[in-house]
Amino acid sequence: MPPAIETVDLVKEYGELRALQGLSLTVEEGEFFGLLGPNGAGKTTFINTLVGLVRKSGGDARVFGYDVEDDYRQARDAIGLAPQEFNVDRFFPIKEVLQHKAGYHGLPEDEAAERADEVLKRVGIYDKRDERFDWLSGGMKRRLLLARALVTDPDLLILDEPTAGVDVQLRHDLWELVTELNEEGTTVLLTTHYIEEAERLCDRVAIMNEGRKVTVATPDELKTRGTDTISVRLESPPATAPVLDGYAHEVSLSGETLEVRVDDGGSTAPQLLNDLEAMGHEIGDLEISRTSLEEIFVDLTRSEDRTVTRSSASSADDDSSSDRELEQEGVA
Ligand SMILES: Nc1ncnc2c1ncn2[C@@H]1O[C@H](COP(=O)(O)OP(=O)(O)OP(=O)(O)O)[C@@H](O)[C@H]1O
């Protein structure tokens, strides 16, 4: 079986702006894969290229072996997309919205109705089936986007920030649901700004920055790339921080607390205590803290130049392929 997603040197240019700069990424079938990156990193552009909303400028993109442009229909039929924006036809009862979507992807009418009921029950808004999109609460709208993504029983579920702005309860419900779907065999690609979400759900994550892949790793591997900080309270603190050569990346003194950044706090702490005692310091207490995944993420995506913003670049898109998909999602 080919990978669920395979891109090689994928490039997308919006006028002068290169939103994807030769992105090569493989997501295996059955994986729960996270795409992380700061605003403007190119995550949505990547997703939109896969679903045919954006026409690539260069490179290759395949979904289960189907080229996203040459074999558009097969590639698109394999994907269920829950986008970031609420792009739902607001004038129809939501069950009809789902039936239209299923019909568009080739399901016969009675099967589409059955499937619509099934997914509405699964995401927990079946009792709202005859209401219009406008009348749903924000959380219910998120649930509906997921239902619409699921109505075609896709092999690849793409979730673009599915829990942005939802309350804790719904976030946990959604996590549970997508975990179940993944356990049932659906490949999941998730973009998120919540590091905790990626850590909890994803088998692997790709960190993107400015259209490039910075790294691909499991959340645990990422964490081992961090450093530890050993905080020591000194009974009679000196005027300046002591010099600790050999193992300390950084030493700072604030009041009576000495902070020493090292690779591995557990194995370095005894030596640090010995050294401090040999220098005549009296130790109060000691604490070791590990760099959080969030700090590692910030470190990996630190950028000196973030001058390009969505608003300054948005006029550059002349992408005629957008209309095709927008129509399909029911917004055009
Ligand atoms: N239709 C468009 N026309 C021109 N530029 C665009 C268009 N869509 C996105 N861009 C630009 O491409 C870059 C990548 O944007 P994209 O939305 O893919 O990033 P993102 O990682 O999804 O960001 P966010 O986390 O804010 O959603 C940004 O600089 C953005 O301004």
The ligand as a MOL file (V3000), in Angstrom:
LIG
                    3D

  0  0  0     0  0            999 V3000
M  V30 BEGIN CTAB
M  V30 COUNTS 31 33 0 0 0
M  V30 BEGIN ATOM
M  V30 1 N -4.6010 32.6880 -0.9130 0
M  V30 2 C -3.4310 33.2180 -0.5710 0
M  V30 3 N -2.8680 34.2080 -1.3040 0
M  V30 4 C -1.6760 34.7200 -0.9790 0
M  V30 5 N -0.9430 34.3370 0.0980 0
M  V30 6 C -1.4490 33.3700 0.8590 0
M  V30 7 C -2.7200 32.7670 0.5750 0
M  V30 8 N -2.9500 31.8090 1.5120 0
M  V30 9 C -1.8900 31.8370 2.3330 0
M  V30 10 N -0.9950 32.7720 1.9610 0
M  V30 11 C 0.3120 33.0560 2.6070 0
M  V30 12 O 1.0570 31.8570 2.6300 0
M  V30 13 C 1.7630 31.7100 3.8650 0
M  V30 14 C 1.3490 30.4140 4.5070 0
M  V30 15 O -0.0090 30.5460 4.9610 0
M  V30 16 P -0.8360 29.3380 5.5850 0
M  V30 17 O -2.2270 29.8040 5.8100 0
M  V30 18 O -0.6240 28.1360 4.7470 0
M  V30 19 O -0.0810 29.1490 6.9750 0
M  V30 20 P -0.5490 28.3430 8.2610 0
M  V30 21 O 0.6690 27.6210 8.7290 0
M  V30 22 O -1.7480 27.5280 7.9550 0
M  V30 23 O -0.9180 29.5140 9.2540 0
M  V30 24 P -2.0230 29.5600 10.4520 0
M  V30 25 O -1.4530 28.7510 11.5570 0
M  V30 26 O -2.0600 31.0140 10.7790 0
M  V30 27 O -3.3090 29.0350 9.9070 0
M  V30 28 C 1.4220 32.9500 4.6750 0
M  V30 29 O 2.4640 33.8860 4.5130 0
M  V30 30 C 0.1430 33.4630 4.0570 0
M  V30 31 O 0.0450 34.8490 4.1990 0
M  V30 END ATOM
M  V30 BEGIN BOND
M  V30 1 1 1 2
M  V30 2 1 2 3
M  V30 3 2 2 7
M  V30 4 2 3 4
M  V30 5 1 4 5
M  V30 6 2 5 6
M  V30 7 1 6 7
M  V30 8 1 6 10
M  V30 9 1 7 8
M  V30 10 2 8 9
M  V30 11 1 9 10
M  V30 12 1 10 11
M  V30 13 1 11 12
M  V30 14 1 11 30
M  V30 15 1 12 13
M  V30 16 1 13 14
M  V30 17 1 13 28
M  V30 18 1 14 15
M  V30 19 1 15 16
M  V30 20 2 16 17
M  V30 21 1 16 18
M  V30 22 1 16 19
M  V30 23 1 19 20
M  V30 24 2 20 21
M  V30 25 1 20 22
M  V30 26 1 20 23
M  V30 27 1 23 24
M  V30 28 2 24 25
M  V30 29 1 24 26
M  V30 30 1 24 27
M  V30 31 1 28 29
M  V30 32 1 28 30
M  V30 33 1 30 31
M  V30 END BOND
M  V30 END CTAB
M  END
